[in-house]
Structure formats: C-alpha cells, structure tokens
Amino acid sequence: MRLSLHLGLTPPCMLPSTSFSTHCTLLTQPISLNRKSLENQPLKKWERLLDPVDSELIPSWFPAAHKPVKLGNRWMEYQGFRNWEGLLDPLDDSLRGEILRYGDFVEAAYKSFDFDPSSSTYATCRFPKSTLLERSGLPETGYRITKHLRATSGIQLPRWIEKAPSWMATPSSWIGYVAVCQDKDEITRLGRRDVVMAFRGTATCLEWLENLRATLAHFPNVDTDKSPERYGPMVESGFLSLYTSGTTMGPSLQDMVREETKRLLQSYGDEPLSLTITGHSLGAALAILAAYDIKTTLKCAPLVTVISFGGPRVGNRSFRKHLEKQGIKVLRIVNSDDLITKVPGFVIDGDNEVAKNKDDNVAGIPSWIQKRVEETQLAYAEVGRELKLSSKDSPYLNSVNVASCHELKTYLHLVNGFVSSSCPFRATAKRVPVLTR
C-alpha cells in the first residue's frame, strides 16, 4: 500500500466580526514533498498505513500547544451542563483544548495496548498503572491511574476454534482504564476533581465479531414494564455483550466500572467531582453504556459527561430518552466522512429534537411504518450534541478513505483545526497533533 499525502489549498473563509480570537487562514503556497523519499521510508507498524497526517509534513510555523486555560466556576458549562450551548459553532477554544485533552487519554489507551498477536502478552496492557500515562506520551497530566479495565466477549465459540491460532479466540482483553486527577494545580484549573474513564476501539477478533451483532437487546436491570415505550430501552447486542459478559476467571466490564466508580464516590464524593467517560469507535459505544449504567444504578452519582470520538449508534429512542432523563451529557465528535458513525441499523427520527406527537410518533412518518421498523430491532436513535467535522475540510488530508476517516488521529487533527461551520478549518491551529503510536 502506498502512502499518498500532499498538502492542498483551502478556499479563503472569513470569520464573523466577534471577539473570537481564532483566525482562519489560507495556505498560499503548496508545500512540495519528495514523494520518492516518502515511499522509501520503512513503516514501523502496519497501523502507520492508517495515519492520515505525518507530523513531519506539518509546516515549521505550526504553533505549539497553548497553555490550558483555567475553567474555574465555568467547569460545568464545559462538561455539558447546558448542552454546550454557544460553545460548538464557532468552537470555543477552551472547549477545543478539553476535547483534545480527553482525546489524548484515549490515545494513551491505544498506545498501551499490546497489538502483537504473536506476543505472549497479546491483548493486555503493556504498562503498569504507575507509569502508563507517562510511557504512552502523557507525562504531566496530573492524573493517576486507579484501575485497569477489561472487556469480555459473550460469543460462544465452536470446538474447532481450539485448533485455530490463540489470538482468534481471545475472549477477554484490556480495553482501557480509570484515572483520577490528583494534582492540586490541575484540580484548581479544572474547578473540580475529575475522574476519567478512557476506552480504546476495536482490536481483537472477537471484538470485531461483536460489532457485527447489530440487532437491539434490552439493557439489563431496567424495568421495561414502567417504560411508556413499546420496547423500552434497547442497545446494540454486541456492545452490550462486551459490557456485561464475564468469565469464571474475571468480572465483567460492567462490574469493574460499577465497583471502581462506587469506590471513588466514597473517597471523593464530598467535594466537587465530575466523571468524564471518553472513547473512540467501539470505546465510544462502551462509554455511553458505562455512563448510562452508572447513573441508573449508583445513587448520588456526579455529573457524567461522555466525550465520544467516531462512535457508532448505540441504542433506540427509548434508550436515548432514558439517557437524557438521567442527566447524562454526551458530546459526539463526528467526521461526516466516517462511515462508522452511520452504523449500525438506521435512524427514523434522525434529529433528537424533532417534533413528535403525543403517541411519540415522528412527525411526518406514519405510525405503522415506525412500528414495522421497530419490529426489525434495527431502529436506532442518535444521542447527545454533535460536533460535525469533515476530513475534506483539512488542507493536510488528500486521501479520504474509510480507514483514515475513522482514525482517532484524524479526529484530533480535525478538532484541532475546526473553527466554525462557515470557516471549517484554520491552518494555524494551536496544537500539533500527536500522529504516531
């Protein structure tokens, strides 16, 4: 596979006359690249083929990271308490910094995972809790890892699988971690103590198979008899399986999430506290399930916010209603060129604020059609607020393909450059994305 990248020209765009300090600029000269030298460079890992942007191609004038701003008493606003009203278009620079910061926590989960199927430690975490963040490129976060998290597939494998390579039948794998802010200066900057739960995306064979189980299933421990909807809260079967399945040797991801969250609430529940659950791809779906589970089962849970990168659809309209009722705030960062955000199933109400009549039917769609669609168990609903980006808006991305559009690195790059819907990309973004694992 040939790595084909070059820089192009972006159309000029002007910002409205506001106090917004970010400027949208134009690359007036294309940067010439030696394609032959690029093609002859060895690829360190197969994942390198998916990197849409090479850090060596970023111009030398690209500004470095700016110092994080103090959120103070506005921290709840940035955590979505008001559903990020007035912060997304144009994108507030402080919110941009927080999104990128949480994206780095997810990237650390990828960097810590052992992807090598030939390794004896395949599908485990490469680093101990004490050094995970530092060794994955985040040395000064102010956070401390308190818990490793594992996900287990509930798929029943046939007997012949015993003859296949062991990596094909790995049922349980390291999926992420829980980290707590311990640095006093960072707590002061954030305005509260923050707990982060970060999930990586799909990596193992069984996780890929779980992703294909697209039909909806009832979320356990929810009293559907009290739900006014016909089917009650339902979520994608494969995601639910990875979240709730356990083994005789280890607990389920659900049990680990509940146990650790409960312990942290007992330790820090008497002070301002937030729980930020973030993930990419499959990890974004698990983040939403974890948030829902925490708020519906644990009393006195703090404000729970989900920062979702490239997440697929998770549940039906009833699930979304219950999610919103619990006060869970979800910010979905979506690349409009990313096919993963458009699956599984299909959406009949598209917009979570669309008008409905008292029978809860979507305006303009006959009830009998909705009923037939719901009976297929493939009728999904989008959740939360959406920050819509596009790979086509970046002057640094020439190849728009399924793999690159879904990469977390692409998402961080696009968040870094997005200004507003009228000025979708700034060439002088304030953060050089980390683009190598």
N, C-alpha and C positions, 0 to 999 in steps of 0.2 A: 504494500500500500504506500502510495506516495503522499508525503505531507505537502499540501498545496496551500500556501498562505501568502497574501500580499496585502498591502495597505491601499485603500482606495480613497476617493474624495467624497466627502459628505456635503449635502446641499446646505447652503447657509440657512441658519434659523435664528430668529431674534426672540429674546425673552420679553415678556410684557414689562412695562415700567413699574417695578415693585422694588421693595428693599431686598429682594432675594439676591444674594451675593454671587451666585454661581453664574459663569458666563459660558454660553455655547459658542464654540469657535469652529473655524474651518481650517482643515489641512490644505494649504495652498500648494504644497509640493509633495508629490508622491515620493515615498522613501524607497530607493532602489535596493533590491535584495539580490544576493548571489544565490540563485536557485540551485546551482550545481553543488555549492558548498553545503547548502541545507540538506540536499538529498544524500550527500555522502556522510552526514553525521550519523553515528550509531544511535539506535534507540535503546535507552536504558531498560525500559519495560514496555510491554505491549500496551499499557494504559496510555503511553506517550502519544500513540496514534490518535487518541481522542482529545488531546489538548488543542483547543481551538486557537489559542494565542500563545506565542512563545515570548517569554519575558525579555529575551534578547532583541525582539523586534520592537519593543516599546521605546519610543524616542527618549533621548537622554534628558530632554526638557520636561518629561512627565514628572509632575511634582510628587514628592514623597508623602507618606501618611501624615495627616494633620493630627494634632493633639486632641484626644477625645474631650468633648465639652462636658461641663457639669450639668446634669439633668435636674438635680435638686428636687424641689417640690412639684416639678412637672413630670416626674417619672411615670406616674400612672397614665398620663396622656400618651407617652411614648410606648407604653405597654398595651395601648389599645383601649383604655377605659372609655374613650369617646369614639371608638372605632376609627381612629386615625383621621378624623375629620380635619381637612385643611393641611394635612401633612404629606399627602401622596402625590398631588398634582398641582404645583410642582413638588418634587420630592424634597422634604425638609432635610437639610444637610446633617442635622444631629440624628435624625431617624436613619438616614443613609449609613452613618457610622455605626449605629447599633445593629442594623441588619447585617452589615459586613462583619461585625464582631461576632455575632451569633453564627454566621456562615463559616467563620474560622473555626469555631468549636466543632461544627460538623466535619469540616475538612480534616481536623485532628482525628476524628473517628476513622476516617478513611486511611489516613497515614499510619494509624496504629494497628490496623487490621492486617493479618498475615494472609495475603492473597495467593501464596505459592502452594499449589495442590501437592507438590512433591515434598513439602516440608512436614516434619512430624508435628509441628505446631499449627498446621493449616486451620484457618477459621477461628483462631484465638487472637487475643490481644498481644502485640509484640512487646509492650512496655508495662511495667508495674504502675500502680496508681500514683506513686510518689513522683514519677518522672514523666508520665505520659504527655502532659501538655508541653513541657519543655522539649522533649525529644521529638515531638511532632511539629515543632516550629512555633510554639506559643509560650515563650519563657516568662513573660511578665503580665499574666492576665489578672493576678490577684485571686484566682480561684484554686481550690484544692479538690482533687478527685476523691469522692467518698464511696463510689460503688461502680463496679463493672456490671454491665447488663448483657444478658444473653437471650436469644430468641430461638424457639424450637418449632420445627415443622410437625404438624399433626398428620401428615400424609403416611398412610400405611403402605410400606414398600413390599413388592413381591419377593419371594425367596431367592429368585435368581439374581437379585441385586447383590447378593453376597459375593458373587464371582466378579463383579464389576470393581473398578478402582474405588478405593475407600472414599475419595473426595466426592464421588457421586451420591453417596448415601449418608453424608454428614448431617445428622438431624438437628444438632444444636450448634449455634455459632455466636461469637461475640458480636453484639450489634451496636454497642455504644456505652455511655457512662453517665454518671451523675456527678456534678461539680458544684461546690458551694463557694461563694465569694467570701474570703476571709481577710482580705487586705482592707485596713481601715480607710485608707485614702480612696480606694475604689468604691467602698461602700458609701462614703461621703459623696463621691462624684455621682454615683447611681441614685442616691437618695433613699436607698433601702439595701438590705441584704438580698442578693439574687441567687436563686438556685437554677442551674442549667441542666437540662436533660437533653443529650445530643444523640441522634441516631444516624447511622450510615445508610446507604442504599443497598440494593440487591447485590449479593456477591456469590452465594453458593448455589449449587444446582437445585436443591430443594426449595430455596427461596424463589428461584425463577419459576418453578412449578407452582408454588403457592400463588404467585402473581397471576397465573392463568385461571385461577378458580374465581371467576368473576361474578357468579351468582350471589345474591344477597342472603344473609343469615341473621337471625335475631341475636342482638348483643345480650349475653347472659346477665342475670341479676337485674333485669329491667322488667317491671311489672307491666306487661303489654296490655293486660286487661283494663288498666286505668288509662291507657292511651286512647284519645278520641279517634286516632287514625286507624284505618282498616288493618294495616300490617304492623304498626308500631315501629320502633327504631330498629333498622337493619343495616348491616355493614358488609363489605366485601368478604366472602368466605375465607379466602386465602390470607388476607391481612389479619382477620380475627383468629385464624388458626395459629399463626405465628405469635400472636399476642397472648393467647390463652393456653397453648399447649405446653406441657411439661413432661419430664421423664422421671423414672424412679431414681435417677441419679441427681436430678436437679429441678428446681422450681421453674414455673413459667415466668415469662417476662412480666405478665400481669402481677404475679405475686411479688416479684422483685421490686417493681415500681411502687406498689402499694406499701410494702414494708419499709422501703427507704424513705418514701415521702412522709409516712407516718412518723418515722424516727426523727426526720429533720424538723417536722412541725413541733414535735415535743421539745426539740433543742432550741429552736429559734422562733417559735410561734408567738412570743410575747413582744416581738419587735417588727418594724416594717419589713415585709417579706414579699417576694414575688417568685413565681415559678415559671420559667421560660423553657418551653419544650420545642426543640428545633430539630429538623431533619431534612434530608434530601431524598426524593424519589420514594422508595419503599419506606425509608425513615420518616418522610413527611406524613405518610399514612399512619404509621405507628405512633407518631407524635400526637395526632388527633385522637386516636383511640386511647392513648395514655391520659391525655387531658380530660377526656370525657369520663374515663374510669375514675380518675382521682376526684373530680368534682361530684360525681354521683355516689361515691362510697365513703369518702372521708369528710367528717364534719370539720367546720372551721378552716377549710382549705383556703389558701390565699388567692390573690388574683392570678389566674392561669392564662398564659399567653402562648400561642403557637406561632412560630415563625417557620413557614413551610416553603421549601425550595423545590420546584419542579414536581410537586406532588400529584399523584393520580386522584381520581374521585374515590370517596371512601364509603359513603352511605346514602340512604334515601332521604326524602323530605322530612319524614318523621324524626330521623336521626338528627338532621340539621336543626329542627325545631327544639329538640331536647338539648342539643349542644348550646344553642343560643339562650335557652331558658336557664341554664346553669351559669351563664355569665362568662363563658369561655370566649376569649378573643383570638381570632385566627387571622393572620395576615399571610395570604398566599402570594408568593412571588412566582409569576407565571411568564414563561417565554412563549409568546404566541406561535413560535415556530417549533415548539416542542410537542411532539405527538403524545408523549406520556401523560401530559396534563389533560388530554381529551379522552382518556380511557379510565376505567372500563365502562361498559354499558353505554347508556345515552341519557341525556337530560331532557325532560319535557317542560321544565319551567325555567331553565337557563339562568335567570336572574333571581337571587334570593329575596328581592324586594318587589317582585312582580305582583300585581293586584290579583287577589283571589276572592271568590265569593264565600258565603258562609258555609258552604259544603266543602270548602278547601279545594275547590277545583281551580285549575289555572285558567285565567281569563283567556277566552278565545279557543280553548281546546275542549271539545265535548267530554263529558264525564265518562261516557262509555269507552272512549279511546284511552283516557287515563287509567281506567280500570283494567283494560286489556294489557296495557304497558306494565302496570304494577304486577300483574299476574305472571309476567315473564321473569320477575325477580332480577331485572336488569335496568330498572329505572332509578337513576342516581340523581343527586342534587349537589350543586356546588355549595361550599360553606365559606363564611367569613368575608373579609375585604380582599380585593385583588389589586396587586401592583403589576400591571401588564407591561412587559418588556418585549423586545424583538431583536433577534440576532442580526436581522437585516439593517438595523439602525446603527450598528457599530462600524466605524471605518476600519477596524482591525480584523474583522471576520469576513473572509471571502467565501469560504466553504460553509454553506448552510445545509447540514445533513442531520439525520436522526441522532447519531451518536453525539456530535459536537453540541447540538442544540440542547441536549439534556444534561450535559456535564455540569457539575457544580461550579467548576472554574468559569464556565461561560456565564452562569447566573451571577457570580460575584463580579465578573467583569462588567456585565450589563447594569447591575445595580450601581456600580462604581461610576458609570458614565451617564446614567439616565438623569435628565433634567425635568422634563415635563412632556405632556402629550404633544405640545406644539414645538418642542425642541428636544427630541428624544435622546440625543447623545452629546456629551461635551468631550472634546478632545483633551482638555486639560483637567481631567478628573484628579481628585486629591489623593488617590490611593492606587499604588501599583499592585494589581492582583498577584497573589502567590499562585503560580501556574505550574508547579512541578510537585510531584509527590516524592 
